[in-house]
């Protein structure tokens, strides 16, 4: 866009409201009367905004105009009336079906970006960058970090994204492509479905460290949770820790681990005072130890999800999270020890 065109474009928009301390404002298109959202970017890829301006999708905010201004990019886009997914998850507590509808729409929006030639990689997919309109339409927002896929690039040259949801390749460990967004989508699924084992299994595969082990497209991921209502019918054994991703080596390690756990718990010898336990007392102690082991596996692998609501475990602060897990482990041990003591007292 030439300077003359940019100056002309600027004159179309009148500022109505400016967000304090931010480069964002609400403006009105004086020609059409349309209310728009204006932002000024320091980090941007012009090719991304050119594509989004000339290609539209219901799940992507419509770009009305953009121009350069002192090495920064001014973007005028559709004003979205709604809330972020982050706010909705924390405050509205949507049903599982509603969450799956949101996820399906996110997949459709990402698929639109990935079908661009060359593909557009969002690189910063997270709940705060997803809006849900008052009509229930999902919009993937904020393309500051987005880039055009380069098949000749061997690794990401600019480390950008959000810690905790950015894929390893965004830190220089490989080439950024569609699977980079799929990794972030896997992290997002964990946040959306913390207690759904079938969805967590999908999240595990989506967020594998090696891009080759992830879903190759968002549509394949979408089909995974939509086909035959698989998310509700997943086999209990398949949902076991170690079996959720279907990777052979993980299943072998899990089988060995479970066998060792059972053999240790069920061959354990216990004493009451200096006298070895026998009979019912011995087996009650063994079952209690087995219960502790299985409960700790459940806690640290989020198998059933029942511990997710324990204080601090869902915290983004690593120290609070560690405290939460420690408290939960103490409660588990105390519960089984107390239960064992009560059963022993009752049996005698």
CORNOR-V763386 format. One record per helix or strand. SS is the DSSP state (hx for helix, st for strand). FROM is the first residue (numbers start at 1). LEN is the number of residues. If there is no record, write none. Layout:
BEGIN
ss->SS from->FROM len->LEN
ss->SS from->FROM len->LEN
END
This chain:
BEGIN
ss->hx from->3 len->9
ss->st from->13 len->6
ss->st from->24 len->6
ss->st from->35 len->7
ss->hx from->46 len->9
ss->st from->60 len->1
ss->st from->63 len->7
ss->st from->72 len->7
ss->st from->82 len->3
ss->hx from->85 len->7
ss->hx from->96 len->19
ss->st from->120 len->2
ss->hx from->127 len->3
ss->st from->130 len->4
ss->st from->138 len->3
ss->st from->147 len->2
ss->hx from->168 len->4
ss->hx from->178 len->15
ss->hx from->197 len->10
ss->hx from->211 len->3
ss->hx from->218 len->16
ss->hx from->248 len->19
ss->st from->271 len->2
ss->st from->275 len->2
ss->hx from->279 len->23
ss->hx from->318 len->30
END
